[in-house]
Amino acid sequence: MYTQLADWHGPGAWILLVPLFWIAVVVLVITMLRRSVWRRYGACGFGTGFGAGAPGVVEHPLAVLGRRFAEGDIDAEEYRAKRAVLTEPTKDVPGGGGAR
């Protein structure tokens, strides 16, 4: 029995795999949270908050126009006219322009 313990040279380099495994698990959990829950609720500077009007949220002009049309604030004719203005190409922007 004594000779078996005396010949043992420790766990070896594979012992480094245990902390690496747990680091990988933590990174995976944080990544999953960032891509799903936190982004949906706007935690940690990601996402859009709790919907329109949330502090610090800037909505795209076409999204605002579509929301106003869906809520009935504007009629179809006004929606089409404003959408045409937002999507028309402008001359002073090289790649076209309008809201994209």
Backbone torsions as a table, in degrees:
resi	resn	phi	psi	omega
1	MET	NA	-41.2	-179.7
2	TYR	-62.9	-38.0	-178.6
3	THR	-69.2	-31.6	177.5
4	GLN	-67.0	-42.8	179.4
5	LEU	-69.8	-34.5	-178.9
6	ALA	-70.8	-27.7	-179.1
7	ASP	-86.8	-6.6	-178.0
8	TRP	-75.7	129.6	-174.8
9	HIS	-108.1	21.6	178.7
10	GLY	92.0	-179.6	-174.3
11	PRO	-74.6	-20.3	180.0
12	GLY	88.8	-174.8	-175.7
13	ALA	-71.4	-18.2	-177.8
14	TRP	-66.6	-14.5	178.9
15	ILE	-63.1	-22.7	177.3
16	LEU	-69.3	-18.4	-179.1
17	LEU	-69.4	-29.2	-178.8
18	VAL	-64.8	-52.7	177.0
19	PRO	-63.9	-35.7	177.9
20	LEU	-63.7	-36.7	177.2
21	PHE	-62.4	-46.6	-178.1
22	TRP	-69.8	-33.7	174.8
23	ILE	-64.0	-42.1	178.2
24	ALA	-63.6	-38.9	178.6
25	VAL	-64.2	-44.9	179.9
26	VAL	-63.2	-44.4	179.3
27	VAL	-62.5	-41.1	179.0
28	LEU	-63.6	-43.8	179.6
29	VAL	-64.0	-44.7	179.4
30	ILE	-63.3	-41.4	178.7
31	THR	-62.8	-43.9	179.3
32	MET	-62.9	-41.9	179.6
33	LEU	-65.6	-41.0	179.8
34	ARG	-64.1	-35.9	-176.6
35	ARG	-81.9	-16.1	-176.6
36	SER	-122.7	-80.1	-170.0
37	VAL	-66.7	-52.2	-175.5
38	TRP	-64.5	-37.6	-179.3
39	ARG	-67.9	-36.6	-179.3
40	ARG	-67.1	-38.8	-176.0
41	TYR	-100.3	1.6	173.5
42	GLY	77.9	19.5	178.5
43	ALA	-75.8	152.7	176.5
44	CYS	61.3	27.3	175.8
45	GLY	82.1	9.0	179.6
46	PHE	-109.3	163.0	170.6
47	GLY	85.3	-168.7	-174.4
48	THR	-118.6	15.1	179.2
49	GLY	75.9	-147.8	-177.4
50	PHE	-103.2	29.1	175.7
51	GLY	115.1	-168.1	-176.9
52	ALA	-63.6	138.1	178.9
53	GLY	89.5	0.6	177.8
54	ALA	-69.3	144.1	-177.7
55	PRO	-61.1	134.9	177.1
56	GLY	82.9	5.1	-177.4
57	VAL	-99.8	127.7	176.8
58	VAL	-110.7	115.5	-179.8
59	GLU	-87.2	147.4	176.1
60	HIS	-66.1	140.8	-177.5
61	PRO	-56.2	-38.5	178.6
62	LEU	-68.6	-32.2	177.3
63	ALA	-67.8	-40.3	177.5
64	VAL	-63.7	-44.1	179.8
65	LEU	-62.4	-45.0	178.6
66	GLY	-63.6	-39.5	179.0
67	ARG	-65.5	-42.6	179.1
68	ARG	-63.8	-37.6	177.4
69	PHE	-67.4	-41.7	-179.8
70	ALA	-66.2	-34.4	179.4
71	GLU	-79.6	-10.3	178.3
72	GLY	89.0	12.5	178.8
73	ASP	-70.4	-31.3	179.3
74	ILE	-128.9	155.0	179.7
75	ASP	-91.4	177.2	-174.5
76	ALA	-63.7	-38.3	-179.1
77	GLU	-65.0	-45.9	178.8
78	GLU	-65.7	-37.0	177.5
79	TYR	-60.9	-48.0	-179.0
80	ARG	-63.1	-41.1	-179.0
81	ALA	-65.1	-45.2	-179.5
82	LYS	-69.9	-35.7	177.8
83	ARG	-65.8	-38.1	178.0
84	ALA	-63.1	-39.7	178.7
85	VAL	-66.3	-41.7	-177.9
86	LEU	-70.2	-30.2	-175.7
87	THR	-100.3	-3.9	-179.6
88	GLU	-72.3	143.1	177.7
89	PRO	-69.5	143.5	177.8
90	THR	-106.2	154.1	-176.2
91	LYS	-80.7	-25.7	-175.5
92	ASP	-86.7	-4.3	176.2
93	VAL	-107.8	124.3	-173.5
94	PRO	-58.2	-40.2	-174.3
95	GLY	-87.8	14.3	-176.4
96	GLY	118.8	-100.8	177.5
97	GLY	136.1	-156.4	-177.5
98	GLY	75.3	176.8	177.8
99	ALA	-84.1	127.3	179.9
100	ARG	-118.0	NA	NA
